[in-house]
Amino acid sequence: MKPDDLKELILSLSQDVVFEYDGAVACINPWNERKFEVGYDDEVKIYNNIDDVMKDPFYHGKSLQEISEQLDID
């Protein structure tokens, strides 16, 4: 999935986004356009904007921007 498509999916606020990356499960819970709760490999972070969600190297040193095309998201 291209980074912009993943960003749009998260911002649609229609579902939690769940995927596996580098042997760990991740879940992005978009509460609204200013609150995103993200869990990955037993860690949880809360972001207040989508750009931080996409750019933070939270996934074993990689960002969603970097790994999005490797993810299998339904």
JOVEN-V211730 format. One record per residue. N is the residue number from 1. SS is DSSP state (alpha for helix, beta for strand, coil for the rest). PHI is phi in radians with two decimals (999 if undefined). PSI is psi in whole degrees, -180 to 180 (999 if undefined). Layout:
n={N	N}
ss={SS	SS}
phi={PHI	PHI}
psi={PSI	PSI}
This chain:
n={1	2	3	4	5	6	7	8	9	10	11	12	13	14	15	16	17	18	19	20	21	22	23	24	25	26	27	28	29	30	31	32	33	34	35	36	37	38	39	40	41	42	43	44	45	46	47	48	49	50	51	52	53	54	55	56	57	58	59	60	61	62	63	64	65	66	67	68	69	70	71	72	73	74}
ss={coil	coil	alpha	alpha	alpha	alpha	alpha	alpha	alpha	alpha	alpha	coil	coil	coil	coil	coil	beta	beta	beta	beta	beta	coil	coil	beta	beta	beta	beta	beta	beta	beta	beta	beta	coil	coil	beta	beta	beta	beta	beta	beta	coil	coil	beta	beta	beta	beta	beta	coil	coil	alpha	alpha	alpha	alpha	alpha	alpha	coil	coil	coil	beta	coil	coil	beta	coil	alpha	alpha	alpha	alpha	alpha	alpha	alpha	coil	coil	coil	coil}
phi={999	-1.16	-0.94	-1.16	-1.19	-1.14	-1.02	-1.12	-1.07	-1.09	-1.24	-1.17	0.99	-1.70	-2.85	-1.31	-1.86	-2.09	-2.76	-1.99	-2.54	0.92	1.41	-2.30	-1.63	-2.14	-2.46	-1.94	-1.85	-1.47	-1.34	-2.88	-1.23	-2.20	-2.53	-2.27	-1.74	-2.18	-2.09	-2.75	0.87	1.17	-2.09	-2.28	-2.32	-2.08	-2.01	-1.95	-2.70	-1.17	-1.10	-1.16	-1.02	-1.35	-1.79	-1.23	-1.35	-1.43	-1.74	0.86	1.51	-2.07	-1.73	-1.03	-0.98	-1.38	-1.80	-0.94	-1.32	-1.61	-1.55	-1.89	-2.07	-1.48}
psi={131	149	-42	-34	-40	-42	-45	-40	-46	-45	-14	-19	23	-14	159	146	116	137	167	137	131	41	8	152	140	149	129	118	102	105	-43	-173	-6	9	118	119	125	130	139	128	52	17	149	137	151	130	154	6	152	-31	-40	-39	-43	-30	-15	128	60	-20	80	47	4	154	164	-36	-40	-34	-5	-38	-10	-9	145	102	127	999}
